[in-house]
Every structure is written in structure tokens, then in C-alpha cells.
Amino acid sequence: MNSLHAAVLGTVQGLTEVLPISSSAHLILIPKFLKWPESGLTFDVALHVGTFLALALYFWRDVLELTGNFIGGCRGGLNTPGRKLPFFIIAATVPAALVGKTLEGPIEEIFRASPAVIACLLILFGLLLAFADTTGAKRWRMDKMSLKCAMIIGLAQCLALMPGVSRSGITITAALLLGFHREAAARFSFLLSLPIVAGAAILKVGHLLKTGIPAGEGLPLAIGISTSAVFGFLSVALLLKLVQRDSLYPFVWYRLLAGGGALSLIFFAS
């Protein structure tokens, strides 16, 4: 992993992790088509740490509020929507954490060898996002979140283990189908991703501390963290502004073009 690759892939990670277009698909397909070497553990750490920093910095007020509401809920009961929200996020995180712990490795190995399937998933779940954005009632705000809705969204998040689905894409899709407004769907999606991204970052940092940073990978590590953090922060701001006044169709069209383009490259390369 050289500095140029680190900068490009860090930028791609920052942009695609928070937008509903699948970071894993891009991080598998782009190096494959450009014939770059696969990134190792060090760079995986950089991407996860950078993404977590972006989300934590953008939502720092929400994190403080969730922490306060969690403590208040433990002490005084879950008697307000605000006090219920952190417990809903915790409950919704459990399915993806359990499935990810057991299946992340095998699923990633399977799909790394199947770029055509990844491209098809980009298209399929892009069409599902379009359906949800078109038919969803968009009448509920965040204060209408219930345990049932949170668990449905959390279960949907498990599908994001498949490259091409997108964590934010599938959780926003599920929230829209449940009747939530775009902004509420996007915000809950981002807050739900915080524990998952933080957990992944902690695990990978732990592995890196055991093995140590290989010689020559310190600079790519720093570049990967900084680029993914900066572009991740900008992507969150972009998406939350877009959903306030526009549809999610720009991301749908992008997924269709990206998936179709990848299939074309695969076809002509075979």
C-alpha cells in the first residue's frame, strides 16, 4: 500500500461508507479493476478509525445527548422518546454485531471472488432504495421510533455484510419503508452505525497492536485515517442536507451506473 493508493482508497471509504452506495463494493472493485494489491490489516484499521472519527465529530452533540439520556433512562426510567433512543440503538446493534462476528470473514471471502455478484447487488439494492423512497409514507420523525421499528432496521443492517448492499443504504431503506421521513431515516442510520463502526475500529486496532505496524506503512496509515475522516465528515453533511429537500434518486442512479459499469468491465475483460 503506497501513499497514492492510501489517499484514493481513504477518500473512497470516507465518501461511500456514509452515503447509501456501499463502501465495501467500492473497496473491492476499484483495486481489482486497477490491479492494485489488496490492502492489509494496517489499512483496514485506517479506514475504520477514520470513518469513526468522521461520525463521532459530526454527531458529537448527539453522542453527548444519547449518553445523558442513557444515564437518565437507567436512573429515572424510559419515560421520554429521548431516553428510549439510546436503548433502541443498543438493541438494534445486537443482530448485526452477532451476525458480523460469525459471518463477516466467510462472506467477505466469498464476495471478493464474485465481483459480478457485487455489481448486481449494487443495482438490486439501488432499486429497492428507489422503491422505498417513492412509496414510503415519510410521516414519522425520530421521536416516533419504537423498539419494533429499531429491531427491524437493525435486522436489515445484517444484510450490509454483503458487499454491494451498503449499511446506510439498507437501514435508510428499512426506515423509509416503515414510514419515517428521509432525514429521520438518515440520522437514525448514522447513529446506529456508530457502535458498529466503533466496535470494528477497536477490534482492528487491537489486532494491529498485537502485530505492530509493518515497516513503511506508517505514512499510508496516517493518510488513510485523515482522508477517510475528512471525506466521511463531508459526506454526512451532504447527505443530511440532500434529504431535507431532494429525493434519494441521485444515489439510486449512481448505484445503477456503477453496477452496470462494473458488469460491463467484467464482461469485456472475460
RODO-2510 file (C-alpha; in nm, 4 decimals, decimal comma):
residues 270
     n   res          X          Y          Z
     1     m     0,0000     0,0000     0,0000
     2     n     0,1661     0,3218    -0,1158
     3     s     0,0628     0,6782    -0,0303
     4     l    -0,1337     0,7348    -0,3531
     5     h    -0,3370     0,4169    -0,3055
     6     a    -0,3970     0,5112     0,0577
     7     a    -0,5214     0,8586    -0,0378
     8     v    -0,7534     0,7280    -0,3097
     9     l    -0,8997     0,4447    -0,1048
    10     g    -0,9272     0,6607     0,2079
    11     t    -1,1240     0,9153     0,0068
    12     v    -1,3432     0,6393    -0,1398
    13     q    -1,4060     0,4947     0,2065
    14     g    -1,4980     0,8328     0,3511
    15     l    -1,7403     0,9094     0,0695
    16     t    -1,9006     0,5683     0,0352
    17     e    -1,9264     0,4482     0,3968
    18     v    -2,1846     0,7092     0,4909
    19     l    -2,3570     0,7516     0,1540
    20     p    -2,6005     0,4730     0,0527
    21     i    -2,3732     0,3373    -0,2210
    22     s    -2,1687     0,0628    -0,0440
    23     s    -1,8127     0,1240     0,0685
    24     s    -1,7218    -0,2461     0,0634
    25     a    -1,8228    -0,2788    -0,3019
    26     h    -1,6030     0,0153    -0,3994
    27     l    -1,3077    -0,1002    -0,1902
    28     i    -1,3199    -0,4445    -0,3520
    29     l    -1,3989    -0,3469    -0,7123
    30     i    -1,1733    -0,0407    -0,7550
    31     p    -0,8442    -0,2142    -0,6581
    32     k    -0,9487    -0,5213    -0,8592
    33     f    -1,0144    -0,3244    -1,1781
    34     l    -0,6994    -0,1120    -1,1294
    35     k    -0,4969    -0,4245    -1,0440
    36     w    -0,3779    -0,2777    -0,7144
    37     p    -0,2598    -0,5081    -0,4343
    38     e    -0,5159    -0,5860    -0,1654
    39     s    -0,4979    -0,3660     0,1434
    40     g    -0,3874    -0,5403     0,4612
    41     l    -0,4783    -0,5088     0,8273
    42     t    -0,2991    -0,1753     0,8695
    43     f    -0,5096    -0,0047     0,6073
    44     d    -0,8312    -0,1664     0,7343
    45     v    -0,7540    -0,0025     1,0679
    46     a    -0,7053     0,3340     0,8968
    47     l    -1,0406     0,3135     0,7182
    48     h    -1,2407     0,2133     1,0251
    49     v    -1,0729     0,4654     1,2559
    50     g    -1,1170     0,7446     1,0014
    51     t    -1,4852     0,6659     0,9499
    52     f    -1,5488     0,6521     1,3239
    53     l    -1,3775     0,9881     1,3729
    54     a    -1,5936     1,1429     1,1000
    55     l    -1,9176     1,0164     1,2542
    56     a    -1,8161     1,0979     1,6119
    57     l    -1,7080     1,4521     1,5215
    58     y    -2,0209     1,5276     1,3206
    59     f    -2,2609     1,3808     1,5753
    60     w    -2,0750     1,4794     1,8932
    61     r    -2,3790     1,6647     2,0280
    62     d    -2,5973     1,3617     1,9578
    63     v    -2,3424     1,1352     2,1277
    64     l    -2,3428     1,3535     2,4405
    65     e    -2,7228     1,3677     2,4377
    66     l    -2,7517     0,9911     2,3903
    67     t    -2,5072     0,9349     2,6780
    68     g    -2,7061     1,1676     2,9037
    69     n    -3,0329     1,0020     2,8062
    70     f    -2,8836     0,6576     2,8644
    71     i    -2,7804     0,7546     3,2180
    72     g    -3,1164     0,9240     3,2764
    73     g    -3,3001     0,6173     3,1470
    74     c    -3,1052     0,3896     3,3817
    75     r    -3,1803     0,6133     3,6780
    76     g    -3,5261     0,7507     3,6094
    77     g    -3,6886     0,5143     3,3613
    78     l    -3,7621     0,5262     2,9892
    79     n    -4,0373     0,7856     3,0095
    80     t    -3,9455     1,0067     2,7111
    81     p    -3,8591     0,9375     2,3454
    82     g    -3,5110     1,0797     2,4067
    83     r    -3,4431     0,8384     2,6928
    84     k    -3,5650     0,5430     2,4884
    85     l    -3,3494     0,6197     2,1834
    86     p    -3,0079     0,5007     2,3159
    87     f    -3,1633     0,1712     2,4264
    88     f    -3,3258     0,1291     2,0846
    89     i    -2,9855     0,1849     1,9203
    90     i    -2,8225    -0,0718     2,1502
    91     a    -3,0967    -0,3270     2,0798
    92     a    -3,0785    -0,2664     1,7043
    93     t    -2,6993    -0,3089     1,7086
    94     v    -2,7092    -0,6585     1,8583
    95     p    -2,8242    -0,8512     1,5446
    96     a    -2,5573    -0,7002     1,3181
    97     a    -2,2882    -0,7463     1,5841
    98     l    -2,3733    -1,1152     1,6300
    99     v    -2,4028    -1,1885     1,2586
   100     g    -2,0884    -0,9873     1,1823
   101     k    -1,8896    -1,1727     1,4478
   102     t    -1,9737    -1,5108     1,2971
   103     l    -2,0129    -1,4467     0,9251
   104     e    -1,8108    -1,1388     0,8257
   105     g    -1,4984    -1,3355     0,7329
   106     p    -1,6664    -1,6098     0,5245
   107     i    -1,8985    -1,3633     0,3479
   108     e    -1,6102    -1,1305     0,2576
   109     e    -1,4065    -1,4213     0,1202
   110     i    -1,6976    -1,5398    -0,0939
   111     f    -1,7801    -1,1989    -0,2383
   112     r    -1,4206    -1,0911    -0,3031
   113     a    -1,4134    -1,3644    -0,5660
   114     s    -1,7515    -1,2591    -0,7135
   115     p    -1,7319    -0,9023    -0,8497
   116     a    -2,0294    -0,9690    -1,0790
   117     v    -2,2465    -1,0544    -0,7778
   118     i    -2,1309    -0,7358    -0,6028
   119     a    -2,2259    -0,5316    -0,9105
   120     c    -2,5682    -0,6984    -0,9216
   121     l    -2,6240    -0,6209    -0,5524
   122     l    -2,5400    -0,2549    -0,6195
   123     i    -2,8169    -0,2488    -0,8786
   124     l    -3,0713    -0,4588    -0,6859
   125     f    -3,0495    -0,2666    -0,3593
   126     g    -3,0388     0,0612    -0,5515
   127     l    -3,3780    -0,0304    -0,6985
   128     l    -3,5018    -0,1227    -0,3507
   129     l    -3,3890     0,2182    -0,2221
   130     a    -3,5796     0,3829    -0,5078
   131     f    -3,8922     0,1831    -0,4200
   132     a    -3,8674     0,2834    -0,0533
   133     d    -3,8073     0,6496    -0,1349
   134     t    -4,1034     0,6538    -0,3737
   135     t    -4,3586     0,4585    -0,1696
   136     g    -4,2571     0,5346     0,1901
   137     a    -4,5125     0,7432     0,3801
   138     k    -4,2469     0,9800     0,5235
   139     r    -4,4686     1,0856     0,8127
   140     w    -4,2700     0,9852     1,1210
   141     r    -3,9892     1,1810     1,2869
   142     m    -3,7256     1,0385     1,5203
   143     d    -3,9495     1,0733     1,8278
   144     k    -4,1795     0,8053     1,6785
   145     m    -3,9052     0,5417     1,6837
   146     s    -4,0162     0,2274     1,8668
   147     l    -3,8355    -0,0876     1,9749
   148     k    -4,0108    -0,2845     1,6998
   149     c    -3,9012    -0,0378     1,4290
   150     a    -3,5465    -0,0213     1,5660
   151     m    -3,5167    -0,4006     1,5651
   152     i    -3,6455    -0,4250     1,2066
   153     i    -3,3878    -0,1670     1,0966
   154     g    -3,1193    -0,3480     1,2975
   155     l    -3,2048    -0,6801     1,1323
   156     a    -3,1910    -0,5132     0,7905
   157     q    -2,8430    -0,3896     0,8785
   158     c    -2,7229    -0,7520     0,8801
   159     l    -2,7613    -0,7571     0,5008
   160     a    -2,4856    -0,4960     0,4766
   161     l    -2,2284    -0,7699     0,5357
   162     m    -2,2711    -0,8463     0,1648
   163     p    -2,0572    -0,6029    -0,0402
   164     g    -2,2851    -0,4002    -0,2647
   165     v    -2,5725    -0,3653    -0,0165
   166     s    -2,4494    -0,0623     0,1889
   167     r    -2,5044    -0,0262     0,5633
   168     s    -2,6524     0,3220     0,5377
   169     g    -2,8432     0,2247     0,2229
   170     i    -3,0250    -0,0736     0,3735
   171     t    -3,1004     0,0933     0,7073
   172     i    -3,2342     0,4071     0,5367
   173     t    -3,4391     0,1838     0,3050
   174     a    -3,5869    -0,0064     0,6007
   175     a    -3,6695     0,3149     0,7882
   176     l    -3,8380     0,4648     0,4813
   177     l    -4,0477     0,1514     0,4315
   178     l    -4,1550     0,1791     0,7967
   179     g    -4,2858     0,5303     0,7266
   180     f    -4,0066     0,7525     0,8594
   181     h    -3,9118     1,0826     0,6968
   182     r    -3,5882     1,0830     0,4956
   183     e    -3,3997     1,2992     0,7464
   184     a    -3,5068     1,0828     1,0423
   185     a    -3,4157     0,7685     0,8484
   186     a    -3,0694     0,9033     0,7623
   187     r    -2,9997     1,0325     1,1136
   188     f    -3,1037     0,7076     1,2811
   189     s    -2,8945     0,5175     1,0268
   190     f    -2,5846     0,7189     1,1152
   191     l    -2,6402     0,6925     1,4916
   192     l    -2,6955     0,3172     1,4528
   193     s    -2,3681     0,2827     1,2632
   194     l    -2,1628     0,4464     1,5415
   195     p    -2,1407     0,1414     1,7730
   196     i    -2,0756    -0,0960     1,4806
   197     v    -1,8015     0,1219     1,3304
   198     a    -1,6514     0,1884     1,6752
   199     g    -1,6514    -0,1830     1,7570
   200     a    -1,4854    -0,2706     1,4260
   201     a    -1,2225     0,0004     1,4781
   202     i    -1,1443    -0,1192     1,8310
   203     l    -1,1105    -0,4831     1,7212
   204     k    -0,8838    -0,3997     1,4292
   205     v    -0,6705    -0,1619     1,6368
   206     g    -0,6339    -0,4433     1,8918
   207     h    -0,5094    -0,6792     1,6194
   208     l    -0,2696    -0,4136     1,4911
   209     l    -0,1282    -0,3544     1,8393
   210     k    -0,0524    -0,7249     1,8639
   211     t     0,1224    -0,7458     1,5287
   212     g     0,2687    -0,3953     1,5117
   213     i     0,2711    -0,1550     1,2167
   214     p     0,4793    -0,3060     0,9349
   215     a     0,7799    -0,1074     0,8165
   216     g     0,6875     0,1620     0,5668
   217     e     0,3126     0,1551     0,6398
   218     g     0,3047     0,4379     0,8929
   219     l     0,2514     0,7107     0,6324
   220     p    -0,0205     0,5246     0,4375
   221     l    -0,1915     0,4579     0,7718
   222     a    -0,1959     0,8297     0,8569
   223     i    -0,3114     0,9236     0,5067
   224     g    -0,5905     0,6644     0,5143
   225     i    -0,7187     0,7837     0,8519
   226     s    -0,7124     1,1532     0,7595
   227     t    -0,8694     1,1200     0,4145
   228     s    -1,1469     0,8834     0,5268
   229     a    -1,2231     1,1110     0,8250
   230     v    -1,2356     1,4337     0,6219
   231     f    -1,4425     1,2958     0,3348
   232     g    -1,6629     1,0978     0,5714
   233     f    -1,7456     1,4165     0,7622
   234     l    -1,8283     1,5990     0,4371
   235     s    -2,0415     1,3081     0,3160
   236     v    -2,2567     1,3071     0,6288
   237     a    -2,3200     1,6789     0,5898
   238     l    -2,4013     1,6342     0,2207
   239     l    -2,6490     1,3511     0,2727
   240     l    -2,8337     1,5188     0,5594
   241     k    -2,8724     1,8358     0,3513
   242     l    -2,9841     1,6441     0,0431
   243     v    -3,2555     1,4502     0,2244
   244     q    -3,4076     1,7714     0,3599
   245     r    -3,5038     1,8975     0,0164
   246     d    -3,4420     1,6312    -0,2506
   247     s    -3,5032     1,2631    -0,3100
   248     l    -3,2501     0,9829    -0,2787
   249     y    -3,2609     0,9205    -0,6527
   250     p    -2,9117     1,0668    -0,7183
   251     f    -2,7725     0,7732    -0,5183
   252     v    -3,0061     0,5309    -0,6934
   253     w    -2,8852     0,6455    -1,0355
   254     y    -2,5244     0,6270    -0,9202
   255     r    -2,5720     0,2692    -0,7988
   256     l    -2,7305     0,1676    -1,1285
   257     l    -2,4496     0,3282    -1,3302
   258     a    -2,1755     0,1885    -1,1044
   259     g    -2,3242    -0,1606    -1,1075
   260     g    -2,3845    -0,1528    -1,4821
   261     g    -2,0360    -0,0165    -1,5473
   262     a    -1,8782    -0,2869    -1,3322
   263     l    -2,0716    -0,5588    -1,5132
   264     s    -1,9587    -0,4158    -1,8477
   265     l    -1,5943    -0,4184    -1,7392
   266     i    -1,6269    -0,7750    -1,6153
   267     f    -1,7935    -0,8844    -1,9398
   268     f    -1,5345    -0,7256    -2,1691
   269     a    -1,2443    -0,8472    -1,9551
   270     s    -1,3621    -1,2098    -1,9721
***
